Every structure is written in C-alpha cells, then in structure tokens.
Amino acid sequence: MGLFGKDNKKTPREQVREWNSKLRKQSMLLDRQIRSIQREEEKVKQSLKQAAKSNDRDVCAILAKELVNSRKAIARINTSKAQINSVMLNMNQQLATLRVSGSLQKSAEVMKCMNSLVKLGELSDTMRELSREMMRAGIIEEMLEETIDNTFEEPEEEEEVQKEVDKILSEITQGQLGKAPAVVSDTLPSVKESKGAAAIEDDEEELSEMQKRLEALKS
C-alpha cells in the first residue's frame, strides 16, 4: 500500500502507456544521434573535396572510409528505430486487446526486438530496465545475459569495404577520384608481357635500374 493507504501499483494500461513514453524518448535520442553523425559527415565531405583538389589520394581514401563507417552507423541506428517502433506498435495492440482479455499477452516480436535493443550501447540501460518490467508483466520471457553480452558483429570483407570507399570517392569528387589508391606492387610487370622477344635484351639494363629504384622506395 502506498501513502494514505493508496496502492501505487500501476495498472496494465498505465504500464503500457509508460513504456510507450520511454520508447518515444529513446527514439528521439536516436534521431539526435543521426543528426550529429550527419553534421560530422558534412565536415568530412568538405575535407575530402579539398583533398581531391590537391590530388591527395591517400587522404581521400581515409576520409572516404570515415564516411562509409558513419553511413553504416546511421543504418544501424535506423534499424534500432524500426525495432522501437515495432515494440510501440505491439504495445498499442496490447491496449486494444486489454479490453477483451483483461491482461497483457506474451509477444515473440517484442522479445526479439528487445533482445536486439539491449545490445545497443546508447540504449542498453533503459532497454534492460524495460525488459525486466516486461518480463514481470509476462509479455516477454527472461533473456539470457550470455546472449546479450557475447554478441559481436562479423567483420566485413575487405573487398566489400573497398567497393564502398570507391563508390563514395566517385560520388563526392564527381568522378574525379573513382578509386582509392592501390597498394604498391612488390614486383614489376613481366618484360615478356610488354615487349617483344627481340627487345628483351636491350631492356635488361633499364629493368635493373627500375628494380633498384623500387627497392629504394620500399626501404
């Protein structure tokens, strides 16, 4: 019993409305994060354009990779927003069925979404609290801490990352720089591939000089 004999325990309807309010606040927090990332993106784009004018391909490649990472971060945040919206939609459905059933119903969809949201660093504390409340209310089952804490993202293939970097370079520099700088080869092209057999002997001295210059660059 609460103060003056009043019971402070929330009704299912009050609880659902409170959850929806907390979820809306978390969604607004994610919106702010997206805007912050986008502001930083604009700064990186300007730096990339300046580096392109100076034909500094190495710097351009680094800045392009930053843009790749920021866009992926925004994509992950938008996925989390969609999961929050899914939980809120389910909560509204719970309010609708509450009139008929008189109690909150277990939801596999909410379980799935909350299991993902507790892994998002920015929201983990709030989502863990909501998850505990939903477990007590019987909407979701207990989530295993091992599943939450040991989750990690698979590293992306370097080739896929490179494709995204090249795409951004072409996009931001309007085709001026279509590809990131390639790694310097440790070997020179075969002479036979570029010259006829009759010219091989004449080019041996030049090839030797080129190899020496390459070794000097590598050292």
Secondary structure, 3 states (H helix, E strand, C coil): CCHHHCCCCCCHHHHHHHHHHHHHHHHHHHHHHHHHHHHHHHHHHHHHHHHHHCCCHHHHHHHHHHHHHHHHHHHHHHHHHHHHHHHHHHHHHHHHHHHHHCCCCCCHHHHHHHHHHCCCCCCHHHHHHHHHHHHHHCCCCCCCHHHHHCCCCCCCCHHHHHHHHHHHHHHHCCCCCCCCCCCCCCCCCCHHHHCCHHHHHHHHHHHHHHHHHHHHHHC
